[in-house]
Amino acid sequence: MLTPAETAALMLSLRVSGVAVACALPLAFLTALLLAKKPVGTTVVGGIVHLPLVLPPVAVGYLLLVVFGARAPVGAWLDQTLGIRFVFSWTGAALASALITFPLQVRAIRLALESADPGLIEAARTLGARRLDRLVNVTLPLALPGVVSGAITAFAAALGEFGAIITFVSNIPGETQTLPLAIYAALQAPGGESEAARLCVLSILLALIFLSAGEFASRRIWR
């Protein structure tokens, strides 16, 4: 059984991961579509897009703090003008998770697009389908396995994000303390080993569930 604090960390993790994936997915689809067409400069754009996969998460969190911090130019403007505050807020945790997991979605969608038969889109164009029609009725269905697989994989990865979140929004119970941060806090407290072990088991179960769901959904859609 989970304590109220552990339940709050679990629900916050699910909330942060869901918002992160939902907000990043449209941009990930457009980015994958651009990279799949291989225009000039694709290598540079692809390198920038995939940087979060190789950068230390702490570095990503620091860069977010520099840009969206309370006294940073962008962060201060958003707070004073639109009332949007990312630092020390669960929305900042969602932003950090979205940035870290964004390349996973892009890569999955791009692979799905590149493995599709380009003749289908060309046939639709020859038959008079406009660009938007081809995008909605041909390209999107072809990319659907990658969209589903990428979204679920990114969701599972966001559940385990630690470095970027704790660097950007700190570890505030009930506000920014997700499951990984709750495990860290438990390990820092005397006698918290059992709580940390319980949360670790929960994290492993969640990861297995969502990764298996992503694999199953992708195969089902391909069939």
Stockholm file with secondary structure:
# STOCKHOLM 1.0

chainA/1-223         MLTPAETAALMLSLRVSGVAVACALPLAFLTALLLAKKPVGTTVVGGIVHLPLVLPPVAVGYLLLVVFGARAPVGAWLDQTLGIRFVFSWTGAALASALITFPLQVRAIRLALESADPGLIEAARTLGARRLDRLVNVTLPLALPGVVSGAITAFAAALGEFGAIITFVSNIPGETQTLPLAIYAALQAPGGESEAARLCVLSILLALIFLSAGEFASRRIWR
#=GR chainA/1-223 SS CCCHHHHHHHHHHHHHHHHHHHHHHHHHHHHHHHHHHCCTTHHHHHHHHTHHHHSCHHHHHHHHHHHHSTTSHHHHHIIIIICCCCTTSHHHHHHHHHHHHHHHHHHHHHHHHHHSCHHHHHHHHHTTCCHHHHIIIIIHHHHHHHHHHHHHHHHHHHHTCCHHHHHHHCCCTTTTCCHHHHHHHHHHSTTCHHHHHHHHHHHHHHHHHHHHHHHHHHHHHHC
#=GC SS_cons         CCCHHHHHHHHHHHHHHHHHHHHHHHHHHHHHHHHHHCCTTHHHHHHHHTHHHHSCHHHHHHHHHHHHSTTSHHHHHIIIIICCCCTTSHHHHHHHHHHHHHHHHHHHHHHHHHHSCHHHHHHHHHTTCCHHHHIIIIIHHHHHHHHHHHHHHHHHHHHTCCHHHHHHHCCCTTTTCCHHHHHHHHHHSTTCHHHHHHHHHHHHHHHHHHHHHHHHHHHHHHC
//
